[in-house]
Amino acid sequence: MAYWNVLPAVETLAERLAAVRARIGTAAERARRDPAEITLLAVTKVFPAAAIRDAYALGLREFGENYVQEFAGKAAEVRDLGGARFHLIGHLQSNKSNQAAELFDCIQTVDSPKLARRLESAGRKLEVMLEVKLSGETAKSGADPAALPELIAAVRECPHLTLSGLMTMPPWSDDPEAARPHFRRLRELAERHGLSGLSMGMSHDLETAIEEGATCVRVGTALFGARRKA
Ligand SMILES: *Cc1c(COP(=O)(O)O)cnc(C)c1O
């Protein structure tokens, strides 16, 4: 599917959400998986707090944000949304780890033992995922697969951190098949290390990710529309 095919062709968030849920359902069925085991993470970066509130009103409870600073500006407006959980899916600098630990319920982008220890020292219970870099060249964040054993051991030594799985962001391509080998590799790494959560797949390649075992798909554009360039 070409990228422009997943840009919302319908007007309301409710309709776009229904379309995304249908895509998840169809992909899950094709992969003989239960769609209930796939979390739809609504990626609200760049959009105002009102977008989170609208999505919450439609039943969404898991939200992804990329920037600590940006979410700090919205957090007060969404604090009353009971049961809502916020995931950091962008790179986290360790000097922002305390603030991130206060604002988020899950940090999906832990990529070094140092960052894990910084988050631990914030003293708040946190779910964490390990961001894995699967494409050598371009990606600037994410742990090398070879560094995973050490990273996993470091996180397991942190009593406030609960390790739930692996996350990856393959190099951009408008061909969803291009991501498949990366998704498959992430699943193999998770299996090897006894981890069950797999955060992978976005608006244009969520079907591929679900076929390869995603338990969390991170969807922005297909729900909220195209983002203006930051
Ligand atoms: C922005 C972003 C997404 C959502 O991408 P869309 O193509 O808009 O669905 C998912 N994951 C990460 C890490 C992102 O930065």
PDBQT file of the ligand as one rigid body, heavy atoms in Angstrom, charges set to zero:
ROOT
HETATM    1  C1  LIG A 301       5.791   9.732  14.590  1.00  0.00    +0.000 C 
HETATM    2  C2  LIG A 301       6.081   8.339  15.007  1.00  0.00    +0.000 A 
HETATM    3  C3  LIG A 301       5.143   7.308  14.785  1.00  0.00    +0.000 A 
HETATM    4  C4  LIG A 301       3.837   7.505  14.035  1.00  0.00    +0.000 C 
HETATM    5  O1  LIG A 301       4.098   7.620  12.663  1.00  0.00    +0.000 OA
HETATM    6  P1  LIG A 301       2.894   7.733  11.611  1.00  0.00    +0.000 P 
HETATM    7  O2  LIG A 301       3.538   7.419  10.325  1.00  0.00    +0.000 OA
HETATM    8  O3  LIG A 301       2.397   9.140  11.680  1.00  0.00    +0.000 OA
HETATM    9  O4  LIG A 301       1.850   6.764  12.005  1.00  0.00    +0.000 OA
HETATM   10  C5  LIG A 301       5.452   6.049  15.282  1.00  0.00    +0.000 A 
HETATM   11  N1  LIG A 301       6.599   5.809  15.942  1.00  0.00    +0.000 NA
HETATM   12  C6  LIG A 301       7.517   6.764  16.155  1.00  0.00    +0.000 A 
HETATM   13  C7  LIG A 301       8.762   6.424  16.891  1.00  0.00    +0.000 C 
HETATM   14  C8  LIG A 301       7.288   8.055  15.681  1.00  0.00    +0.000 A 
HETATM   15  O5  LIG A 301       8.227   8.978  15.886  1.00  0.00    +0.000 OA
ENDROOT
TORSDOF 0
